[in-house]
């Protein structure tokens, strides 16, 4: 008998259900008898013992369903070892619930913060297997995360739709794409949609270089410009600030986001009409694209195999087109950033795309 706990933590995304389905189908098709405990709303469910007993039937028909049937929540790693409002030791509570249910393993689906907590639980002696979920594709140790390609498709569609109205009115349009710390989503959606300018957290921009590109397009007869901006895009001037200074500036910024600040500066310096579009949480929603359905199913299958082999302490990742097992301690606390000198950035520049640098 295998007793498996399962939870999804952090921001939701497409293919969480597909990945869980892959794990459960693999386990159920083995000769091993399995009990599945689904913890509700992420680590919160594990902390407070909120769970549901599930069967293989609960994971039937969810391959194409977005979101997560278990619910999710954000439980920041930086406060995970702080007592809750009632003085409860959250880490000890998770361990106690794990042992109370006599679990053989926890299957944890999540992004960077989720993996930090998962690694902490591993170090506390729990058997853990993780799956790489995030639309940001910023997890160390894997070339791809599930949810990313679906989000790229949605962000690309949003920018595609903007093209026609931008061209019709001869406007500068900014489309703000999710990504506070890492720009993989903006980079890929920007290239896929033919954006003229892409601004990323990893490549600080100079607003004058951005304007140079707009004016260059004007001179070449292009009436409009499309700018794909990551949520965490930062100017060269702001990049020189300390973390404390930058946090304070953002807190007091008289704009809803960096995109509106960029729009205001372009209008001020050029007199051009600028519009901002923010797809927002649309990028997390809807059904997973076919790529993510296949990818998440493969990852889930490998996670099931790890459990059947009693191999724990790994994230199931993807390297060089193959599913791989990555030790959790190599993943936790590391971000996979966009390298400004990466070939994809150089190739984008060869296509005429400006990064504002």
C-alpha positions in Angstrom: 0.0 0.0 0.0 1.3 3.4 -1.0 -0.2 6.5 0.8 0.4 9.6 -1.3 -0.2 13.2 -0.3 -0.6 15.7 -3.2 -0.9 19.5 -3.2 -0.6 22.4 -5.6 0.9 25.6 -4.3 1.5 29.2 -5.5 -0.1 30.8 -8.5 -2.4 28.7 -10.5 -1.7 27.8 -14.2 -2.8 25.6 -17.0 -1.9 21.8 -16.8 -1.8 21.4 -13.0 -4.6 19.0 -13.3 -3.0 17.2 -16.3 0.2 16.7 -14.3 -1.6 15.3 -11.3 -3.6 13.1 -13.6 -0.3 11.8 -15.0 0.9 10.9 -11.5 -2.3 9.1 -10.4 -2.8 7.2 -13.7 0.7 5.9 -13.5 0.2 4.8 -9.9 -3.2 3.3 -10.5 -2.0 1.3 -13.5 0.7 -0.3 -11.4 0.1 -3.4 -9.3 0.6 -1.3 -6.2 -2.4 -0.4 -4.1 -2.6 3.3 -3.6 -4.4 5.8 -1.3 -4.4 9.4 -2.4 -4.8 12.3 0.0 -5.4 15.7 -1.7 -4.4 18.6 0.5 -6.6 21.6 -0.2 -5.3 25.1 -1.0 -1.6 24.3 -1.1 0.6 24.1 1.9 -2.2 25.6 3.9 -4.1 22.3 3.6 -1.0 20.4 4.8 -0.5 22.8 7.7 -4.1 22.6 9.0 -4.9 19.1 8.0 -7.5 20.0 5.3 -7.6 17.1 2.8 -9.8 14.9 0.8 -9.5 11.2 0.1 -9.3 10.8 -3.7 -9.5 7.9 -6.1 -8.4 7.5 -9.7 -11.9 8.5 -10.8 -11.4 12.0 -9.3 -8.6 12.5 -11.9 -10.6 11.3 -14.8 -11.7 13.9 -17.4 -9.4 16.7 -16.1 -6.7 16.6 -18.7 -8.1 19.6 -20.5 -9.3 21.5 -17.4 -7.3 24.6 -16.3 -6.6 25.6 -12.7 -6.4 22.9 -10.0 -9.0 20.7 -8.6 -7.2 20.9 -5.2 -7.2 24.6 -5.0 -4.1 26.6 -4.3 -2.7 29.5 -2.2 0.5 31.4 -1.6 2.4 30.5 1.5 5.6 32.5 1.3 8.8 30.6 2.1 10.2 33.6 4.0 7.4 33.3 6.6 7.0 29.5 6.6 9.0 29.1 9.8 7.2 31.9 11.6 4.3 30.8 13.9 0.8 31.6 12.6 -1.5 34.0 14.3 -2.3 31.4 16.9 1.3 30.5 17.6 1.2 27.3 15.5 4.6 26.1 14.2 3.7 25.6 10.5 6.7 23.3 9.7 6.0 21.0 12.7 2.3 21.0 11.8 3.1 19.8 8.2 5.3 17.1 9.5 2.8 15.9 12.1 0.0 15.7 9.5 2.3 13.8 7.1 3.1 11.2 9.8 -0.5 11.2 11.2 -1.7 10.0 7.8 1.2 7.6 7.5 2.1 9.0 4.1 4.9 7.4 2.1 5.4 10.5 -0.1 4.3 14.1 -0.8 3.8 15.1 -4.5 4.2 18.9 -4.7 3.4 20.9 -7.8 4.7 24.5 -7.8 7.2 27.2 -8.7 10.2 28.7 -7.1 8.9 29.5 -3.6 7.0 26.2 -3.5 10.3 24.3 -4.2 12.1 26.1 -1.4 9.5 24.8 1.1 9.5 21.4 -0.5 13.3 21.2 0.0 12.8 22.3 3.6 10.4 19.4 4.2 12.9 17.1 2.5 15.6 18.2 4.9 13.1 17.6 7.8 12.9 14.0 6.7 9.8 13.8 4.6 9.7 11.9 1.3 9.1 14.5 -1.5 8.7 14.5 -5.3 8.0 17.8 -7.1 6.8 18.9 -10.5 7.8 22.2 -12.1 4.8 24.5 -12.4 5.0 28.1 -13.5 4.0 30.3 -16.4 7.3 32.2 -15.8 9.6 29.2 -16.8 12.0 30.4 -14.3 12.7 27.2 -12.3 16.4 26.1 -12.1 17.2 22.6 -13.3 14.6 22.3 -16.1 14.5 23.7 -19.6 10.7 24.0 -19.5 7.9 24.3 -16.9 4.3 23.3 -17.6 1.9 26.3 -17.9 4.5 28.3 -19.7 3.6 27.4 -23.3 -0.1 27.9 -22.6 0.7 31.4 -21.1 2.9 32.2 -24.1 -0.1 31.3 -26.4 -2.4 33.6 -24.5 0.0 36.5 -24.3 0.8 36.1 -28.0 -2.9 36.2 -28.9 -3.3 39.4 -26.9 -0.5 41.1 -28.7 -1.8 39.8 -32.0 -5.2 41.4 -31.4 -3.5 44.7 -30.5 -1.7 44.8 -33.9 -4.8 45.6 -35.9 -6.1 48.5 -33.7 -2.6 49.9 -33.3 -2.1 49.9 -37.1 -5.5 51.4 -37.7 -5.0 54.3 -35.4 -1.2 54.7 -35.8 -0.7 54.4 -32.1 2.1 53.1 -29.8 0.7 50.2 -27.9 2.2 48.7 -24.8 1.1 45.2 -23.7 2.1 44.3 -20.2 3.0 40.6 -19.8 3.3 38.7 -16.5 6.8 38.3 -15.1 8.1 40.2 -12.1 11.6 38.9 -11.9 12.1 36.9 -15.1 11.3 37.7 -18.7 10.9 34.4 -20.5 7.2 34.8 -21.0 7.5 38.3 -22.4 10.5 37.4 -24.6 8.8 34.4 -26.2 5.4 36.1 -26.6 7.1 39.2 -27.9 9.0 37.4 -30.6 6.0 35.2 -31.5 3.7 38.2 -32.0 6.2 40.4 -33.9 6.6 43.0 -31.1 8.9 45.8 -32.1 10.3 46.4 -28.6 10.6 43.9 -25.8 11.5 45.1 -22.3 12.6 42.6 -19.7 13.7 42.6 -16.0 17.1 41.2 -17.0 17.9 43.9 -19.6 17.5 47.4 -18.1 16.1 49.8 -20.6 16.9 53.4 -21.6 13.7 55.3 -22.4 15.6 57.3 -25.1 16.6 54.0 -26.8 12.9 53.0 -26.7 12.0 56.3 -28.3 14.7 55.9 -30.9 13.1 52.7 -32.1 9.7 54.3 -32.3 11.0 57.2 -34.3 13.0 54.8 -36.6 9.8 53.0 -37.4 8.1 56.3 -38.1 10.8 57.3 -40.6 10.5 53.9 -42.3 6.8 54.4 -42.8 5.4 52.3 -39.9 2.5 54.2 -38.3 2.5 52.1 -35.1 4.8 50.4 -32.6 4.1 47.4 -30.4 6.0 47.2 -27.1 5.9 44.0 -25.0 6.7 44.9 -21.4 7.3 42.5 -18.6 5.8 43.4 -15.2 9.2 43.6 -13.7 10.9 45.6 -16.5 13.3 48.2 -15.1 15.1 51.3 -16.4 18.9 51.6 -16.3 18.5 54.4 -13.9 16.3 52.3 -11.5 18.6 49.3 -11.9 21.3 51.3 -10.1 19.2 51.7 -7.0 19.5 49.4 -3.9 16.7 46.9 -3.3 15.4 49.1 -0.5 15.5 52.2 -2.6 13.8 50.5 -5.6 11.1 49.0 -3.4 10.4 52.5 -1.9 10.2 54.0 -5.4 7.8 51.4 -6.7 5.7 51.9 -3.6 5.4 55.6 -4.2 5.2 55.4 -8.0 2.2 57.5 -9.3 1.4 54.8 -11.9 -0.4 51.5 -11.7 2.7 49.7 -13.1 5.9 50.2 -15.1 4.0 50.1 -18.4 2.0 53.2 -17.5 5.2 55.0 -16.5 6.8 54.1 -19.8 3.7 55.2 -21.7 3.7 58.6 -19.9 7.3 59.2 -20.7 6.9 58.3 -24.4 3.9 60.7 -24.6 5.8 63.4 -22.9 8.9 63.1 -25.1 7.2 62.4 -28.4 3.7 63.7 -28.3 2.6 60.3 -29.6 -0.7 58.6 -28.5 0.1 55.6 -26.3 -2.2 53.0 -25.1 -1.6 50.3 -22.4 -3.2 46.8 -22.4 -2.8 44.4 -19.5 -4.0 40.8 -20.1 -3.3 40.0 -16.5 -4.5 36.8 -15.0 -5.9 35.7 -18.4 -2.4 34.4 -18.9 -2.9 31.9 -16.1 -6.4 30.8 -17.2 -8.2 28.5 -19.6 -7.4 25.1 -20.9 -3.8 24.0 -21.3 -2.5 24.0 -24.8 -1.7 20.6 -26.4 2.0 21.0 -25.7 1.4 21.4 -22.0 -1.1 18.5 -21.9 1.6 16.2 -23.3 4.4 17.7 -21.3 2.6 17.7 -17.9 1.4 14.1 -18.6 5.0 13.0 -19.2 6.3 14.8 -16.0 3.5 13.2 -14.0 4.2 9.8 -15.3 7.9 10.1 -14.3 6.8 11.3 -10.9 4.6 8.2 -10.5 7.6 6.0 -11.5 9.8 7.7 -8.9 7.2 6.9 -6.2 6.9 3.3 -7.3 10.7 3.0 -7.1 10.9 4.7 -3.7 13.1 7.4 -5.1 12.5 10.6 -3.3 14.0 14.1 -3.0 13.8 14.9 -6.7 12.1 17.4 -9.0 11.0 15.9 -12.3 12.5 18.2 -14.9 13.2 18.5 -18.6 16.7 18.7 -20.2 17.7 18.4 -23.8 14.3 17.1 -24.8 14.4 14.3 -22.2 12.5 14.0 -18.8 15.1 14.0 -16.0 15.3 13.7 -12.2 16.9 16.7 -10.6 17.9 16.7 -6.9 15.7 19.1 -5.0 18.7 20.8 -3.3 20.0 21.8 -6.7 16.7 23.5 -7.6 15.6 25.3 -4.4 16.3 29.0 -4.2 17.6 29.4 -7.7 16.0 31.3 -10.6 16.6 30.6 -14.3 17.0 34.1 -15.7 17.1 35.3 -19.3 20.8 35.8 -20.1 21.2 39.1 -22.0 23.8 37.4 -24.2 21.6 34.3 -24.8 21.3 33.2 -28.5 17.5 33.9 -28.5 18.1 37.5 -27.5 20.8 38.0 -30.1 18.6 36.4 -32.8 15.7 38.7 -31.8 18.0 41.7 -32.2 19.0 40.4 -35.6 15.3 40.5 -36.5 15.2 44.2 -35.6 13.7 43.9 -32.2 14.9 46.5 -29.7 15.4 45.7 -26.0 15.8 49.3 -25.1 19.5 48.9 -24.2 
